[in-house]
Amino acid sequence: MSLGPPGASLDPEQAENNPDIEHQFAVKVVEHVEAYWGLLNKCRGSELRLTKLDDDIYNHFKREFPEFDLKSTIDEDTMKSKEGKEQWRNFIETYKETVKDYNFGTILRSNPAFEYGEKETILVVRMQFYAIEIARNRQGLNDWIYEKNHPEQAKAA
């Protein structure tokens, strides 16, 4: 696949999918999911920090998305509507200089009560993942994962 000469504009409608790039993307996404799920199995989400900026990200998310119901299944159509995209774009761009791979694609469980699965996940960018998962963790919505694997600890909590 040729992208054309340097500096040439790329028409996304005419661009071909590169299987190597798609494979690399899929590998990165799976690595990210496995790493995060592994962390949630080893400690309670409420005790977990995902970034050095968790407090800032959490407070910014609560300010920008006060109506976001963390316990419910995410309405992907609303999130990816014209208005939703604009609101998220403004939020995400704030982290352009401070969060590595802030706009790299990953997957997010659509509901904190679900495990990862084909029908239980949506494609998002890294900052959406951080914002939502940090908030879920702060509210203890992911603690069940640890407790399921450590029932003796769940009783002590």
Secondary structure by P-SEA (a helix, b strand, c coil): ccccccccccccccccccaaaaaaaaaaaaaaaaaaaaaaaaccccccccccaaaaaaaaaaaacccccccccccccccccaaaaaaaaaaaacccccccccccccccccccccccccccbbbbcaaaaaaaaaaaaaacccaaaaaaacaaaaaac
